[in-house]
Amino acid sequence: MRDRQPNRGRREEPYKVNQKIRAREVRLVGDFVEGGNAVLPLDKAIKLAEENDLDLVEISPNVNPPVCKILDYAKFKYEQKKKQKEIKANAAKVVLKEIRFGPNTDDHDFNFKLKHAINFLKEGAKVKAYVHFVGRSIVFKERGEMLLLKFAQALEDYGAVEQLPKLEGKRMNIFIAPKQSKK
């Protein structure tokens, strides 16, 4: 027996429409009903929708009786898709910038990287600063931790520490998130 994929290429519709609704009675809401809502037999509700050249769409199937609305289903689907796109577009996209140090990073290099981190935080990006220990330099763990704490202290005005220095393998990481600017 072969495994078949019943809906290959097709997605199942999120809402039941017209004859796909299985309830005997439905609560009809909207402009086509006196008083805003009424409980009607399914065939009467479908007939009412067809008279207006529209579709009967099951909006809330989990209640008894299911809530339906008479509307143009294609237009309704289009508007739902548009809303989803808008929500997605307005979602905050978090950018993570990395800054690498060595355990023996000098003051000039530190200040140079600090300026970059300040710019990243002003732009709204998160900063991941890490000290990479190569070879035997893992012996200087304390030096790396002090460097990252100094870095976090210098960025206090621009961002908040999300995670304190933590050693993972040969790297010691610290995460700094930008402070929310008041608009």
ROBAFI-636078 format. One record per residue (C-alpha): residue in one letter; x, y, z. Coordinates in Angstrom, 2 decimals. Layout:
BEGIN
+-----+---------+---------+---------+
: res :       u :       v :       w :
+-----+---------+---------+---------+
:   A :       X :       Y :       Z :
...
+-----+---------+---------+---------+
This chain:
BEGIN
+-----+---------+---------+---------+
: res :       u :       v :       w :
+-----+---------+---------+---------+
:   M :    0.00 :    0.00 :    0.00 :
:   R :    1.42 :    3.37 :   -1.04 :
:   D :    1.42 :    6.41 :    1.19 :
:   R :   -0.63 :    9.08 :   -0.50 :
:   Q :   -0.61 :   12.74 :    0.18 :
:   P :   -4.25 :   13.82 :    0.04 :
:   N :   -3.72 :   17.61 :   -0.21 :
:   R :   -0.52 :   17.82 :   -2.21 :
:   G :   -0.09 :   21.39 :   -3.42 :
:   R :   -3.40 :   22.55 :   -1.87 :
:   R :   -3.84 :   24.06 :    1.53 :
:   E :   -7.00 :   23.42 :    3.48 :
:   E :   -9.28 :   26.43 :    3.72 :
:   P :   -9.17 :   28.03 :    7.19 :
:   Y :  -12.93 :   28.71 :    7.20 :
:   K :  -15.87 :   26.50 :    6.21 :
:   V :  -18.04 :   28.03 :    3.48 :
:   N :  -21.65 :   27.34 :    2.35 :
:   Q :  -22.22 :   23.56 :    1.94 :
:   K :  -19.04 :   22.67 :    3.90 :
:   I :  -20.68 :   23.85 :    7.14 :
:   R :  -21.93 :   20.76 :    9.02 :
:   A :  -24.13 :   22.25 :   11.77 :
:   R :  -27.96 :   22.08 :   11.60 :
:   E :  -28.40 :   25.58 :   13.00 :
:   V :  -26.09 :   28.59 :   12.82 :
:   R :  -25.97 :   31.94 :   14.58 :
:   L :  -25.97 :   34.48 :   11.78 :
:   V :  -24.39 :   37.87 :   12.54 :
:   G :  -24.06 :   40.97 :   10.41 :
:   D :  -26.11 :   43.35 :    8.32 :
:   F :  -28.41 :   40.74 :    6.78 :
:   V :  -30.16 :   39.91 :   10.06 :
:   E :  -32.53 :   42.08 :   12.08 :
:   G :  -31.02 :   43.05 :   15.42 :
:   G :  -27.46 :   42.07 :   14.40 :
:   N :  -27.72 :   38.32 :   15.11 :
:   A :  -30.18 :   35.44 :   14.94 :
:   V :  -30.19 :   31.64 :   15.10 :
:   L :  -31.33 :   30.16 :   11.77 :
:   P :  -31.46 :   26.71 :   10.18 :
:   L :  -28.43 :   26.14 :    7.91 :
:   D :  -30.41 :   25.85 :    4.65 :
:   K :  -32.24 :   29.13 :    5.35 :
:   A :  -28.94 :   30.92 :    6.07 :
:   I :  -27.35 :   29.56 :    2.85 :
:   K :  -30.44 :   30.61 :    0.87 :
:   L :  -30.20 :   34.13 :    2.33 :
:   A :  -26.52 :   34.31 :    1.30 :
:   E :  -27.26 :   33.09 :   -2.23 :
:   E :  -30.04 :   35.66 :   -2.64 :
:   N :  -27.46 :   38.37 :   -2.02 :
:   D :  -24.80 :   36.73 :   -4.29 :
:   L :  -22.51 :   36.22 :   -1.29 :
:   D :  -21.16 :   33.31 :    0.77 :
:   L :  -22.07 :   31.99 :    4.21 :
:   V :  -18.76 :   31.79 :    6.12 :
:   E :  -18.30 :   30.00 :    9.46 :
:   I :  -16.39 :   32.53 :   11.58 :
:   S :  -16.37 :   30.80 :   14.97 :
:   P :  -16.90 :   27.01 :   14.71 :
:   N :  -16.22 :   26.13 :   18.37 :
:   V :  -19.39 :   27.62 :   19.86 :
:   N :  -22.86 :   26.10 :   19.82 :
:   P :  -24.45 :   27.01 :   17.41 :
:   P :  -21.45 :   28.05 :   15.22 :
:   V :  -21.24 :   31.75 :   14.35 :
:   C :  -21.54 :   32.53 :   10.63 :
:   K :  -21.49 :   35.70 :    8.58 :
:   I :  -22.70 :   36.50 :    5.07 :
:   L :  -19.89 :   38.07 :    3.03 :
:   D :  -17.83 :   37.81 :   -0.15 :
:   Y :  -15.41 :   35.00 :    0.75 :
:   A :  -12.73 :   35.91 :   -1.81 :
:   K :  -12.65 :   39.49 :   -0.53 :
:   F :  -12.64 :   38.25 :    3.08 :
:   K :   -9.65 :   35.95 :    2.40 :
:   Y :   -7.79 :   38.78 :    0.67 :
:   E :   -8.34 :   41.12 :    3.62 :
:   Q :   -7.19 :   38.43 :    6.09 :
:   K :   -4.01 :   37.89 :    4.08 :
:   K :   -3.43 :   41.65 :    3.97 :
:   K :   -3.82 :   41.88 :    7.77 :
:   Q :   -1.32 :   39.05 :    8.26 :
:   K :    1.19 :   40.81 :    5.99 :
:   E :    0.75 :   44.05 :    7.91 :
:   I :    1.29 :   42.32 :   11.24 :
:   K :    4.42 :   40.67 :    9.86 :
:   A :    5.75 :   43.97 :    8.50 :
:   N :    5.23 :   45.74 :   11.82 :
:   A :    6.97 :   43.01 :   13.80 :
:   A :   10.30 :   44.22 :   15.17 :
:   K :   13.25 :   42.69 :   13.40 :
:   V :   16.08 :   42.23 :   15.89 :
:   V :   19.58 :   42.64 :   14.51 :
:   L :   22.47 :   41.08 :   16.41 :
:   K :   25.94 :   42.59 :   15.95 :
:   E :   29.02 :   40.79 :   17.21 :
:   I :   32.19 :   42.35 :   18.58 :
:   R :   35.23 :   40.18 :   19.19 :
:   F :   37.94 :   40.78 :   21.74 :
:   G :   41.07 :   38.91 :   22.67 :
:   P :   41.98 :   38.45 :   26.34 :
:   N :   44.86 :   40.93 :   25.90 :
:   T :   42.92 :   43.67 :   24.04 :
:   D :   44.65 :   47.04 :   24.44 :
:   D :   42.92 :   50.30 :   25.48 :
:   H :   42.95 :   51.83 :   21.98 :
:   D :   41.35 :   48.73 :   20.42 :
:   F :   38.86 :   48.59 :   23.29 :
:   N :   37.81 :   52.23 :   22.74 :
:   F :   37.56 :   51.71 :   18.97 :
:   K :   35.25 :   48.70 :   19.43 :
:   L :   33.31 :   50.58 :   22.11 :
:   K :   32.47 :   53.36 :   19.62 :
:   H :   31.18 :   50.75 :   17.16 :
:   A :   29.05 :   49.17 :   19.88 :
:   I :   27.58 :   52.57 :   20.81 :
:   N :   26.60 :   53.13 :   17.16 :
:   F :   25.04 :   49.65 :   16.94 :
:   L :   22.98 :   50.26 :   20.09 :
:   K :   21.85 :   53.69 :   18.85 :
:   E :   20.62 :   52.02 :   15.63 :
:   G :   18.58 :   49.61 :   17.77 :
:   A :   20.66 :   46.46 :   17.26 :
:   K :   21.60 :   44.04 :   20.03 :
:   V :   25.31 :   43.62 :   20.69 :
:   K :   27.01 :   40.33 :   21.45 :
:   A :   30.53 :   40.98 :   22.69 :
:   Y :   32.82 :   38.05 :   23.23 :
:   V :   36.37 :   37.30 :   24.24 :
:   H :   37.84 :   34.50 :   22.15 :
:   F :   40.49 :   32.50 :   23.96 :
:   V :   43.04 :   30.94 :   21.60 :
:   G :   45.38 :   28.17 :   22.70 :
:   R :   46.74 :   28.65 :   26.22 :
:   S :   45.11 :   32.07 :   26.66 :
:   I :   42.17 :   30.27 :   28.35 :
:   V :   44.29 :   30.64 :   31.50 :
:   F :   43.33 :   34.36 :   31.52 :
:   K :   39.59 :   33.82 :   32.04 :
:   E :   39.46 :   36.53 :   34.72 :
:   R :   41.07 :   39.03 :   32.37 :
:   G :   38.40 :   38.31 :   29.74 :
:   E :   35.58 :   38.63 :   32.26 :
:   M :   36.94 :   41.96 :   33.54 :
:   L :   37.22 :   43.22 :   29.95 :
:   L :   33.56 :   42.34 :   29.22 :
:   L :   32.34 :   43.87 :   32.48 :
:   K :   34.29 :   47.06 :   31.70 :
:   F :   32.69 :   47.02 :   28.23 :
:   A :   29.19 :   46.63 :   29.72 :
:   Q :   29.85 :   49.43 :   32.21 :
:   A :   30.97 :   51.77 :   29.42 :
:   L :   27.73 :   51.02 :   27.51 :
:   E :   25.44 :   51.55 :   30.53 :
:   D :   23.94 :   54.75 :   29.08 :
:   Y :   23.14 :   53.14 :   25.71 :
:   G :   22.01 :   49.62 :   26.56 :
:   A :   21.09 :   47.13 :   29.25 :
:   V :   22.98 :   43.91 :   29.93 :
:   E :   20.81 :   40.95 :   28.94 :
:   Q :   23.25 :   38.26 :   29.99 :
:   L :   26.33 :   38.62 :   32.18 :
:   P :   29.67 :   37.19 :   30.99 :
:   K :   29.40 :   33.44 :   30.55 :
:   L :   32.07 :   31.04 :   29.32 :
:   E :   30.97 :   28.69 :   26.53 :
:   G :   33.82 :   26.60 :   25.20 :
:   K :   36.63 :   28.97 :   24.19 :
:   R :   34.40 :   32.03 :   24.16 :
:   M :   33.11 :   34.24 :   26.94 :
:   N :   29.93 :   36.06 :   25.84 :
:   I :   27.94 :   39.04 :   27.04 :
:   F :   24.69 :   40.28 :   25.46 :
:   I :   23.63 :   43.93 :   25.54 :
:   A :   20.21 :   45.10 :   24.35 :
:   P :   19.53 :   48.72 :   23.34 :
:   K :   17.59 :   50.91 :   25.76 :
:   Q :   14.14 :   51.77 :   24.45 :
:   S :   14.04 :   55.38 :   23.34 :
:   K :   10.97 :   57.33 :   24.45 :
:   K :    9.06 :   58.63 :   21.45 :
+-----+---------+---------+---------+
